[in-house]
Amino acid sequence: MGHIFFIASCIFIIWVIVHYDLYSEKGWKYILISEIFFILWNVDTFIGHIIEFWIEPSHIIGSKEGWDYFRRMIMLDGKEYLYYITKTDHIWFVPAMMLFFIGLREHLKKEKDLSSASVILPLLPIILIDTIGSFITMVISILAFSTALKLYRTDRDNTLWNYILWLSSAYVVFSLSRSMGHILQRILVPMGYEHIWRYIEPYSGSLNTFTFIVIGSVSLFFFRAYTTYLKISGDKKRIEAINADLTELNQELETMVAERTMSLMALTVADKVRNPAAVIGWTCKRILEKEDVPERLGENLRDVIDESEKLESIVKDFDALLKSKQSMFRYEDINEIVKSVISVVEKEADEKGIRLSVNLSDHPLKINTQKNLLRTAIFHIIRNAIEATPAGGMITVTTDGDNERIILSISDTGSGIPTEDIEKIFDPFFSTKIFRFGIGLPLVKQIVSEHLGEIKVQSEVGKGTRFKLIFPVRWIEKK
């Protein structure tokens, strides 16, 4: 049972390494190969235990006393020939441990057909390979444990290094129990203490089986935990990306508000100051044209004329500022703009249990647009849809168009908007239970207007809302 569990855990480790493309890293490549050798070794050992039941004691030729123990021979026939091969299982085990050790070293460096004829063969090669292999296995497992400990100390919170340390510890216990058992057998039996070995053997075998179970359990537990860890790491990166996008959107919004404030101020000055200043200056000049104007009054009137001319100069400066402001509109594909917004909001919709259906036109839909502003408008509408839609609902985003116009439709299955509030949602600082206090939708309307477009709203309480943004296709492409 222990053999089967061990093989299953090795296969699972191999699957995880391949599934997550870990084998592309040098260290994991060695560990992948070592797991294959571990499977071959375990299969070899398992077959060896089965064949032992076929071997009759009479097939062993020679005495167990003294040095004769090492001169014994074994007579094999047919399938029994496999016994000779399976008893050299360290041919698999030693490379497996060596590759496992090399794999850990790489991680540390990065962090810092069978003959049927009867034959009589000597047992000495088996004994030598078994003894030497047991010793080498112990040394390599201890080195692997030491390396794993160094990796663990570099980052004690690293889930991977915690697992490697546990796995290396289990390999040390296994190699010591198995190797010491094999070495003791080669010492006790020739010295005439076979009865002592018979007493120790079951405990050694049980410890080996227990170690198999520990290795398998640790591996299964870790890779379940590691899968969760990878998912959390992926979510963290996604959240960071969304946060960066939101920060960018906020900066764009602040810039847009500043630009609108400047434009409004310039227009106000031009409208409210130019005409009064011109009238004042003209009136004063008319008075000065009269011959009977006192000298002191004339000086005062000339001062008034000078100041009115300064006001007119300021108005001209504001006009020049507005006229010199470069246009930020470019010929862009609205489908790409929608995609960039969806990548930001889809995680929020998924966490709330809302299905986000995106049906974009098969061909590019290009209009002259200030990309960042349009992204902000689309973002506000979809965020409002997410807030108004309960779990299990759906938000649908579609784009379509022809030679005359492009239509972007955003609909949801949310609570809807009362008829009396539909016209008010675009008023500054209008607030309802659905739309919070703010300037989001008024800003959306202003952005759409600046693109020479129009926005239409269809809503029914309890069924949902649809926002339809319609843009003209009549601007020339600006290089």
C-alpha positions as CSV (number, residue, x, y, z in Angstrom):
1,M,0.0,0.0,0.0
2,G,2.9,2.3,0.8
3,H,4.5,1.7,-2.6
4,I,1.2,2.6,-4.4
5,F,0.7,5.7,-2.3
6,F,4.3,6.8,-2.9
7,I,4.0,6.3,-6.7
8,A,0.7,8.2,-6.8
9,S,2.3,11.2,-4.9
10,C,5.3,11.2,-7.3
11,I,2.9,11.2,-10.3
12,F,1.0,14.0,-8.8
13,I,4.2,16.0,-8.2
14,I,5.2,15.4,-11.9
15,W,1.7,16.6,-13.0
16,V,1.9,19.8,-11.0
17,I,5.5,20.6,-12.3
18,V,4.3,20.0,-15.9
19,H,0.9,21.7,-15.4
20,Y,2.4,24.9,-14.1
21,D,5.4,24.9,-16.5
22,L,7.9,24.7,-13.6
23,Y,10.1,22.4,-15.6
24,S,11.2,25.4,-17.6
25,E,13.4,26.3,-14.6
26,K,16.6,24.4,-14.3
27,G,16.1,23.3,-10.7
28,W,12.6,22.0,-11.3
29,K,13.8,20.1,-14.3
30,Y,16.1,18.1,-12.2
31,I,13.4,17.5,-9.6
32,L,11.0,16.4,-12.3
33,I,13.6,13.8,-13.6
34,S,14.3,12.7,-10.0
35,E,10.6,12.0,-9.5
36,I,10.6,9.8,-12.6
37,F,13.6,7.9,-11.2
38,F,11.8,7.6,-7.8
39,I,8.9,5.9,-9.6
40,L,11.2,3.5,-11.4
41,W,13.0,2.7,-8.2
42,N,9.7,2.1,-6.3
43,V,8.4,-0.1,-9.1
44,D,11.7,-2.0,-9.1
45,T,11.5,-2.5,-5.4
46,F,7.9,-3.5,-5.4
47,I,8.6,-6.2,-8.1
48,G,11.6,-7.4,-6.1
49,H,9.4,-7.9,-3.0
50,I,7.0,-10.0,-5.1
51,I,9.7,-12.1,-6.7
52,E,11.2,-12.9,-3.3
53,F,8.2,-15.2,-2.7
54,W,9.3,-17.2,-5.8
55,I,12.8,-17.7,-4.6
56,E,13.2,-20.9,-2.5
57,P,15.8,-21.0,0.2
58,S,17.4,-23.9,-1.6
59,H,18.3,-21.7,-4.5
60,I,20.8,-19.8,-2.3
61,I,24.1,-21.6,-2.5
62,G,26.6,-21.1,0.3
63,S,26.9,-20.4,4.0
64,K,25.9,-17.3,5.9
65,E,28.7,-17.7,8.4
66,G,31.6,-15.2,8.3
67,W,33.1,-14.2,5.0
68,D,31.2,-17.1,3.3
69,Y,28.1,-14.7,3.5
70,F,29.7,-12.6,0.8
71,R,30.7,-15.6,-1.4
72,R,27.2,-17.0,-1.6
73,M,25.6,-17.7,-5.0
74,I,22.0,-17.8,-6.2
75,M,20.5,-20.2,-8.8
76,L,17.8,-18.5,-10.9
77,D,15.5,-19.9,-13.6
78,G,13.0,-18.1,-15.9
79,K,11.2,-15.2,-14.3
80,E,13.4,-15.6,-11.2
81,Y,16.1,-13.8,-13.1
82,L,14.2,-10.6,-12.4
83,Y,15.3,-11.0,-8.7
84,Y,18.9,-10.2,-9.6
85,I,17.9,-7.1,-11.3
86,T,15.3,-5.8,-8.8
87,K,17.8,-6.3,-6.0
88,T,20.0,-3.6,-7.6
89,D,17.3,-1.0,-7.1
90,H,19.8,1.6,-5.9
91,I,20.7,2.0,-9.6
92,W,17.5,4.0,-9.7
93,F,17.4,5.3,-6.1
94,V,20.9,6.9,-6.1
95,P,20.4,8.9,-9.3
96,A,17.0,9.9,-8.0
97,M,18.4,11.3,-4.8
98,M,21.3,12.9,-6.8
99,L,19.0,14.6,-9.2
100,F,16.8,15.8,-6.3
101,F,19.9,17.2,-4.6
102,I,21.1,18.9,-7.7
103,G,17.6,20.4,-8.2
104,L,17.7,21.9,-4.7
105,R,21.3,23.2,-5.3
106,E,20.0,25.0,-8.5
107,H,17.2,26.6,-6.5
108,L,19.7,27.7,-3.8
109,K,22.0,29.2,-6.5
110,K,19.1,31.1,-7.9
111,E,18.0,32.4,-4.6
112,K,21.5,33.1,-3.6
113,D,14.5,-8.7,-23.1
114,L,15.4,-11.5,-20.3
115,S,17.1,-14.8,-20.8
116,S,15.1,-17.9,-19.9
117,A,18.2,-20.1,-19.4
118,S,19.2,-21.1,-15.9
119,V,22.2,-19.3,-14.6
120,I,24.2,-19.1,-11.4
121,L,25.3,-15.6,-10.5
122,P,27.3,-14.2,-7.5
123,L,25.4,-12.2,-4.9
124,L,28.4,-10.0,-4.1
125,P,27.5,-7.3,-6.8
126,I,24.1,-7.0,-5.2
127,I,25.6,-6.7,-1.7
128,L,28.2,-4.1,-2.8
129,I,25.7,-2.0,-4.8
130,D,23.2,-2.2,-1.9
131,T,25.7,-1.3,0.8
132,I,27.5,1.5,-1.2
133,G,24.2,2.8,-2.5
134,S,22.8,2.9,1.0
135,F,25.7,4.9,2.2
136,I,25.6,7.3,-0.8
137,T,21.8,7.7,-0.3
138,M,22.3,8.8,3.3
139,V,25.0,11.3,2.3
140,I,23.0,12.8,-0.5
141,S,19.8,13.0,1.5
142,I,21.6,14.8,4.3
143,L,23.1,17.2,1.7
144,A,19.7,17.8,0.2
145,F,18.3,18.5,3.7
146,S,21.1,20.9,4.4
147,T,20.5,22.7,1.1
148,A,16.7,22.8,1.8
149,L,17.4,24.3,5.2
150,K,19.5,27.1,3.6
151,L,16.7,27.8,1.2
152,Y,14.2,27.9,4.0
153,R,16.4,30.3,6.0
154,T,16.5,32.7,3.0
155,D,12.8,33.2,3.1
156,R,10.9,31.5,6.0
157,D,7.6,32.7,4.7
158,N,8.1,31.0,1.3
159,T,5.5,28.2,1.0
160,L,7.7,26.4,-1.6
161,W,10.8,26.3,0.6
162,N,8.7,25.1,3.6
163,Y,7.5,22.2,1.5
164,I,11.0,21.4,0.3
165,L,12.2,21.3,3.9
166,W,9.5,18.9,4.9
167,L,10.1,16.7,1.9
168,S,13.9,16.7,2.4
169,S,13.4,15.8,6.1
170,A,11.1,12.8,5.1
171,Y,13.8,11.7,2.6
172,V,16.5,11.8,5.3
173,V,14.3,9.7,7.6
174,F,13.6,7.3,4.8
175,S,17.2,7.0,3.6
176,L,18.5,6.5,7.2
177,S,15.9,3.9,8.1
178,R,16.2,2.0,4.8
179,S,19.9,2.3,4.3
180,M,20.8,1.5,8.0
181,G,18.5,-1.5,7.7
182,H,20.3,-2.8,4.7
183,I,23.8,-2.1,6.1
184,L,22.8,-3.8,9.5
185,Q,21.6,-6.8,7.5
186,R,25.0,-7.1,5.8
187,I,26.7,-6.9,9.2
188,L,24.5,-8.9,11.5
189,V,23.8,-11.9,9.3
190,P,27.5,-12.8,8.5
191,M,28.3,-12.4,12.2
192,G,25.7,-15.0,13.2
193,Y,23.2,-12.5,14.5
194,E,20.5,-13.2,12.0
195,H,17.9,-13.6,14.7
196,I,18.5,-10.0,15.7
197,W,18.0,-8.8,12.1
198,R,14.8,-10.8,11.9
199,Y,13.6,-8.8,15.0
200,I,14.7,-5.4,13.5
201,E,13.5,-6.0,10.0
202,P,9.7,-5.5,10.5
203,Y,10.3,-2.2,12.3
204,S,12.6,-1.0,9.5
205,G,10.1,-1.9,6.9
206,S,7.2,-0.3,8.8
207,L,9.2,2.9,9.1
208,N,9.9,2.9,5.4
209,T,6.1,2.5,4.7
210,F,5.3,5.2,7.2
211,T,7.8,7.5,5.4
212,F,6.2,6.8,2.1
213,I,2.8,7.9,3.5
214,V,4.4,11.1,5.1
215,I,6.0,12.0,1.7
216,G,2.8,11.4,-0.2
217,S,0.7,13.3,2.4
218,V,3.1,16.3,2.5
219,S,3.2,16.5,-1.3
220,L,-0.6,16.3,-1.7
221,F,-1.1,18.9,1.0
222,F,1.5,21.2,-0.3
223,F,0.5,21.2,-3.9
224,R,-3.1,21.9,-2.8
225,A,-1.8,24.8,-0.7
226,Y,0.6,25.9,-3.5
227,T,-2.2,26.0,-6.0
228,T,-4.1,28.3,-3.7
229,Y,-1.0,30.4,-3.2
230,L,-0.6,30.8,-7.0
231,K,-4.2,31.8,-7.3
232,I,-3.8,34.4,-4.5
233,S,-0.7,35.7,-6.2
234,G,-2.5,36.0,-9.5
235,D,-5.4,37.8,-7.8
236,K,-2.9,40.2,-6.1
237,K,-1.3,41.1,-9.4
238,R,-4.7,41.6,-11.0
239,I,-5.8,43.9,-8.1
240,E,-2.6,45.9,-8.5
241,A,-3.2,46.3,-12.2
242,I,-6.8,47.3,-11.6
243,N,-5.6,49.8,-8.9
244,A,-3.2,51.3,-11.4
245,D,-5.9,51.7,-14.0
246,L,-8.2,53.3,-11.4
247,T,-5.4,55.7,-10.4
248,E,-4.9,56.6,-14.0
249,L,-8.6,57.2,-14.5
250,N,-8.8,59.4,-11.4
251,Q,-5.8,61.4,-12.7
252,E,-7.5,61.8,-16.0
253,L,-10.7,62.9,-14.3
254,E,-8.8,65.5,-12.3
255,T,-7.1,66.8,-15.4
256,M,-10.4,67.0,-17.2
257,V,-12.0,68.9,-14.4
258,A,-9.1,71.4,-14.3
259,E,-9.4,71.9,-18.1
260,R,-13.1,72.4,-17.8
261,T,-12.6,75.0,-15.0
262,M,-10.0,76.9,-17.1
263,S,-12.3,76.8,-20.2
264,L,-15.3,78.0,-18.2
265,M,-13.3,80.8,-16.6
266,A,-12.0,81.9,-19.9
267,L,-15.4,81.9,-21.5
268,T,-16.9,83.8,-18.5
269,V,-14.2,86.5,-18.7
270,A,-14.6,86.8,-22.4
271,D,-18.4,87.1,-22.1
272,K,-18.8,89.2,-19.0
273,V,-15.8,91.5,-19.3
274,R,-15.2,92.3,-23.0
275,N,-18.4,94.1,-23.7
276,P,-18.5,96.3,-20.5
277,A,-14.9,97.2,-21.0
278,A,-15.4,98.2,-24.6
279,V,-18.5,100.3,-23.7
280,I,-16.6,102.1,-20.9
281,G,-13.7,102.8,-23.1
282,W,-15.8,104.0,-26.0
283,T,-18.0,106.3,-23.7
284,C,-14.9,107.9,-22.2
285,K,-13.4,108.6,-25.6
286,R,-16.7,110.2,-26.7
287,I,-16.6,112.5,-23.7
288,L,-13.0,113.5,-24.4
289,E,-14.0,114.6,-27.9
290,K,-15.9,117.5,-26.4
291,E,-14.0,120.8,-26.1
292,D,-15.4,121.9,-22.7
293,V,-14.1,119.0,-20.7
294,P,-12.2,120.2,-17.6
295,E,-8.5,119.2,-17.5
296,R,-8.8,117.1,-14.3
297,L,-11.8,115.3,-15.6
298,G,-10.0,114.6,-18.9
299,E,-7.0,113.1,-17.0
300,N,-9.4,110.8,-15.1
301,L,-11.2,109.8,-18.3
302,R,-7.9,109.0,-20.0
303,D,-7.0,106.8,-16.9
304,V,-10.3,105.0,-17.3
305,I,-9.6,104.5,-21.0
306,D,-6.2,103.0,-20.3
307,E,-7.6,100.5,-17.7
308,S,-10.4,99.5,-20.1
309,E,-7.8,98.8,-22.7
310,K,-5.9,96.6,-20.2
311,L,-9.1,94.7,-19.6
312,E,-9.6,94.2,-23.3
313,S,-6.0,93.0,-23.5
314,I,-6.7,90.4,-20.8
315,V,-9.8,89.2,-22.6
316,K,-7.7,88.8,-25.8
317,D,-5.1,86.8,-23.8
318,F,-7.9,84.4,-22.6
319,D,-9.1,84.1,-26.2
320,A,-5.6,83.3,-27.4
321,L,-5.3,80.7,-24.6
322,L,-8.5,78.9,-25.8
323,K,-7.5,79.1,-29.4
324,S,-3.9,77.9,-28.9
325,K,-5.0,74.9,-26.8
326,Q,-4.1,71.8,-28.8
327,S,-6.8,69.3,-29.5
328,M,-6.3,65.9,-27.9
329,F,-8.7,64.1,-30.2
330,R,-7.3,61.2,-32.2
331,Y,-8.8,58.6,-34.6
332,E,-9.3,55.6,-32.4
333,D,-11.2,52.3,-32.4
334,I,-14.0,52.4,-29.9
335,N,-13.8,48.6,-29.5
336,E,-10.3,48.8,-28.1
337,I,-11.4,51.5,-25.6
338,V,-14.3,49.3,-24.4
339,K,-11.9,46.4,-24.0
340,S,-9.5,48.4,-21.8
341,V,-12.4,49.4,-19.5
342,I,-13.8,45.8,-19.3
343,S,-10.4,44.6,-18.2
344,V,-10.7,46.9,-15.2
345,V,-14.3,46.2,-14.1
346,E,-14.7,42.5,-15.0
347,K,-13.1,41.3,-11.7
348,E,-15.5,43.4,-9.6
349,A,-18.5,42.1,-11.6
350,D,-17.3,38.5,-11.2
351,E,-16.8,38.8,-7.4
352,K,-20.4,40.2,-7.1
353,G,-21.7,37.3,-9.1
354,I,-22.7,39.4,-12.1
355,R,-22.3,38.1,-15.6
356,L,-20.6,40.5,-18.0
357,S,-21.5,39.9,-21.6
358,V,-19.4,41.8,-24.2
359,N,-20.4,41.7,-27.8
360,L,-18.2,43.9,-29.9
361,S,-18.4,44.6,-33.6
362,D,-16.3,42.3,-35.8
363,H,-14.7,45.3,-37.6
364,P,-13.0,48.4,-36.1
365,L,-15.3,51.3,-35.3
366,K,-13.2,54.4,-35.5
367,I,-14.1,57.9,-34.4
368,N,-12.2,61.0,-33.5
369,T,-12.0,60.8,-29.7
370,Q,-10.1,61.9,-26.8
371,K,-9.4,58.4,-25.6
372,N,-8.9,58.9,-21.9
373,L,-12.1,61.0,-21.6
374,L,-14.2,58.4,-23.4
375,R,-12.7,55.7,-21.2
376,T,-13.7,57.7,-18.2
377,A,-17.3,58.0,-19.4
378,I,-17.7,54.3,-20.3
379,F,-16.1,53.4,-16.9
380,H,-18.6,55.5,-15.0
381,I,-21.6,53.9,-16.8
382,I,-20.5,50.3,-16.3
383,R,-19.6,51.0,-12.6
384,N,-23.1,52.4,-12.1
385,A,-24.5,49.3,-13.7
386,I,-22.5,47.0,-11.4
387,E,-23.7,48.9,-8.3
388,A,-27.4,48.7,-9.5
389,T,-27.3,45.0,-10.5
390,P,-27.8,42.3,-7.9
391,A,-25.9,39.0,-7.8
392,G,-27.0,36.7,-10.6
393,G,-27.8,39.6,-12.9
394,M,-26.2,40.5,-16.2
395,I,-24.6,43.5,-17.8
396,T,-24.4,43.6,-21.6
397,V,-22.0,45.8,-23.6
398,T,-22.4,45.9,-27.4
399,T,-20.9,48.1,-30.2
400,D,-22.3,48.5,-33.7
401,G,-22.1,51.0,-36.4
402,D,-22.4,52.0,-40.1
403,N,-21.0,54.8,-42.3
404,E,-23.1,57.5,-40.4
405,R,-22.9,56.6,-36.7
406,I,-21.5,54.4,-34.1
407,I,-23.6,53.0,-31.2
408,L,-22.3,51.9,-27.8
409,S,-25.0,50.2,-25.7
410,I,-24.6,49.3,-22.0
411,S,-27.6,47.6,-20.4
412,D,-28.1,45.9,-17.1
413,T,-30.7,43.8,-15.3
414,G,-30.6,46.0,-12.2
415,S,-33.3,47.8,-10.2
416,G,-33.9,50.5,-12.9
417,I,-34.5,54.2,-12.6
418,P,-37.9,55.8,-11.9
419,T,-39.3,57.7,-14.9
420,E,-39.3,61.0,-13.0
421,D,-35.6,60.7,-12.2
422,I,-34.3,59.8,-15.7
423,E,-33.8,63.4,-16.8
424,K,-32.3,64.4,-13.4
425,I,-29.5,61.9,-13.3
426,F,-27.4,64.1,-15.5
427,D,-27.8,67.1,-13.2
428,P,-24.8,67.9,-11.1
429,F,-24.9,66.5,-7.6
430,F,-28.2,64.7,-8.1
431,S,-28.4,61.7,-5.8
432,T,-30.7,58.7,-5.4
433,K,-30.5,55.3,-3.8
434,I,-29.1,54.0,-7.1
435,F,-26.9,56.9,-8.1
436,R,-24.7,58.3,-5.3
437,F,-24.1,62.0,-4.7
438,G,-21.5,63.2,-7.3
439,I,-20.7,64.4,-10.8
440,G,-20.2,61.0,-12.6
441,L,-23.1,61.1,-15.0
442,P,-23.1,64.8,-15.6
443,L,-19.5,64.3,-16.6
444,V,-20.4,61.5,-18.9
445,K,-22.9,63.7,-20.6
446,Q,-20.4,66.4,-21.1
447,I,-17.8,64.0,-22.5
448,V,-20.3,62.6,-24.9
449,S,-21.3,66.1,-26.0
450,E,-17.7,67.1,-26.6
451,H,-17.5,64.1,-29.0
452,L,-20.6,65.6,-30.8
453,G,-22.5,62.6,-29.6
454,E,-25.7,62.0,-27.7
455,I,-26.7,59.8,-24.8
456,K,-30.1,58.1,-24.5
457,V,-31.4,56.3,-21.4
458,Q,-34.1,53.7,-21.3
459,S,-35.1,52.3,-17.9
460,E,-37.9,50.4,-16.2
461,V,-38.0,49.9,-12.4
462,G,-37.3,46.3,-11.5
463,K,-36.1,45.3,-14.9
464,G,-33.0,47.4,-15.6
465,T,-31.5,50.2,-17.5
466,R,-29.9,50.8,-20.9
467,F,-27.5,53.6,-21.8
468,K,-27.0,54.2,-25.5
469,L,-24.1,56.4,-26.6
470,I,-24.4,57.5,-30.2
471,F,-21.4,59.1,-32.0
472,P,-21.2,60.6,-35.5
473,V,-18.8,59.3,-38.1
474,R,-18.1,62.5,-40.0
475,W,-14.8,63.8,-38.7
476,I,-11.7,63.6,-40.8
477,E,-8.8,61.6,-39.4
478,K,-6.4,63.8,-37.6
479,K,-2.8,62.7,-38.0
